[in-house]
C-alpha cells in the first residue's frame, strides 16, 4: 500500500487519505494527524516538520485554529489555545 492512501472497502481499490489524516507505507487505513501538525490530502507522515502548525495558530487533529484578534502566538507546533497570548497594551509616546 503506497503512503498517503487507504483501502476503499466498498470496491477494494485505493483512496487518497483526506485532509487531516495520513498513512505510512504499508498501512491500509488513514490515521488522524498528530497534534501540532497539519496533514494535507495524501500525507504520508502525521508529524512532518514541513507541515508544522504555523505561529499564530494552534493545531489539533490536523485542524488549524488561528489565534483570536487581540492575541498572538510565537511558537510553531502549538497544540492548544494556551499558545495564544494577549497582545501587550499600546504605548503612546508624547514629546
PyMOL commands that set and color helices and strands:
alter all, ss='L'
color gray80, all
select helices_A, chain A and resi 49-51+81-83
alter helices_A, ss='H'
color red, helices_A
select strands_A, chain A and resi 5-8+13-16+21-22+31-32+57-60+63-66+71-72+85-86
alter strands_A, ss='S'
color yellow, strands_A
deselect
rebuild
show_as cartoon
